């Protein structure tokens, strides 16, 4: 059913080489795309398919996997009353992705939170700096290898998945 979703059909027509995966679970459609085209894809979703609300930007740390991180963009089309999740894999060795704050202004603060807590850098962001932690804070607390008791403690050695 996800393959027949209007947004997926249109994305496959325009960005076939950038679509890595499409899944549906409990009525929610998720499309995974290459990070290299994230701005173009998001602009297309906003302008052509009316996904005019970016409700959240976050990341997931799959420590031990390659790629380690997954960017997650939760979109909503107010006119069409439709949700879409867009994901983009990010390698640990190149923890960067282009900013979508040029597409949705709400991404500004959301990307700063991801930068602060996961250490993913957003290329072209107008004001990329810590938002929750002090400037002298060491590390990124939502990474799975971050010590559970603060920066001076040993990382958790148990099962992390």
C-alpha positions in Angstrom: 0.0 0.0 0.0 2.9 2.4 0.7 4.1 2.1 -2.9 0.7 3.5 -4.0 0.8 6.4 -1.6 0.5 9.6 -3.7 3.6 11.2 -2.3 5.7 8.0 -2.9 4.5 7.7 -6.5 5.5 11.3 -7.1 8.8 11.0 -5.3 9.7 7.9 -7.4 8.9 9.8 -10.6 11.1 12.8 -9.7 13.8 11.3 -7.4 14.0 7.6 -8.3 17.7 7.4 -7.7 17.4 8.9 -4.2 14.7 6.6 -2.8 16.4 4.0 -0.7 13.4 2.4 1.0 9.6 2.8 1.5 7.7 1.2 4.4 4.3 1.4 5.9 3.5 0.4 9.4 0.1 0.8 11.0 -1.0 3.3 8.3 2.2 5.4 8.7 4.3 5.8 5.5 8.1 6.3 5.8 10.4 7.0 2.9 14.2 6.7 3.3 16.1 9.0 1.0 19.8 9.8 0.3 20.9 12.8 2.4 22.5 14.4 -0.7 19.0 15.3 -2.0 17.2 16.1 1.2 16.7 19.8 0.5 15.4 19.1 -3.1 13.1 16.4 -1.8 11.8 18.5 1.0 11.2 21.4 -1.3 9.3 19.2 -3.7 7.2 17.8 -0.9 6.4 21.3 0.4 5.7 23.0 -3.0 4.2 20.2 -5.1 2.6 17.9 -2.6 1.6 20.5 0.0 3.5 19.1 3.0 3.5 22.5 4.6 4.2 21.6 8.2 7.4 20.2 9.5 6.3 18.9 12.9 9.6 17.5 14.1 13.2 16.8 13.2 15.1 14.3 15.2 17.8 11.6 14.8 18.3 8.0 15.8 21.6 6.5 16.9 22.1 3.0 15.6 25.5 2.6 17.3 27.4 -0.3 15.8 25.6 -0.1 12.5 26.6 1.5 9.3 25.3 4.2 8.8 25.3 5.0 12.5 22.7 7.8 12.4 19.3 8.3 10.8 17.8 11.8 10.4 14.0 11.8 10.8 11.7 14.5 9.4 8.0 14.2 10.4 5.8 16.1 7.8 2.1 16.9 7.7 0.0 18.3 4.8 -2.7 20.4 6.3 -4.7 20.7 3.1 -4.5 16.9 2.4 -4.6 15.8 6.1 -1.7 13.4 5.4 1.4 12.5 7.4 4.7 11.4 5.9 8.0 10.5 7.6 11.2 11.1 5.7 14.4 9.5 6.8 18.0 10.0 5.7 21.0 7.9 6.7 24.1 9.8 8.0 27.5 8.2 8.4 29.4 8.6 11.6 32.5 9.6 9.6 30.6 12.4 7.9 28.0 13.4 10.4 26.6 16.2 8.2 23.5 16.9 6.3 22.2 20.0 4.5 19.8 22.2 6.5 16.1 22.2 5.6 15.6 25.5 7.5 15.5 27.1 4.0 12.4 25.0 3.3 10.6 25.2 6.7 11.7 27.9 9.2 10.8 25.7 12.1 13.7 23.5 11.2 16.1 26.1 12.6 15.5 25.3 16.3 14.8 21.6 15.7 18.1 21.1 13.8 20.0 23.0 16.6 18.6 20.5 19.1 19.8 17.5 17.0 23.2 19.2 16.6 23.4 19.7 20.4 22.3 16.3 21.4 23.6 14.0 18.6 26.5 16.1 17.1 25.1 16.1 13.6 26.2 19.2 11.7 23.7 21.0 9.4 25.4 22.5 6.4 24.1 26.0 5.6 22.3 26.4 8.9 22.0 30.2 9.8 22.8 29.8 13.5 24.2 26.4 14.4 25.1 26.4 18.0 24.1 24.6 21.2 20.5 25.2 22.3 20.0 23.1 25.4 23.5 22.6 26.8 26.2 25.2 27.7 28.9 26.0 25.1 31.6 24.3 27.1 29.6 21.0 27.4 31.7 18.0 26.2 29.9 15.4 24.0 26.4 14.8 22.8 24.1 13.2 25.4 21.7 11.3 23.1 24.5 9.3 21.4 24.4 5.7 22.7 28.1 5.8 23.6 27.7 8.9 25.8 28.4 8.0 29.5 25.3 7.5 31.5 26.5 9.5 34.5 28.0 12.5 32.6 31.2 13.2 30.7 33.6 12.0 33.4 32.1 8.4 33.6 32.7 5.3 31.6 30.2 4.6 28.7 27.5 2.0 29.3 28.8 -1.5 28.4 25.5 -3.4 28.3 23.2 -4.1 25.5 22.3 -0.9 23.6 19.7 -2.0 21.1 
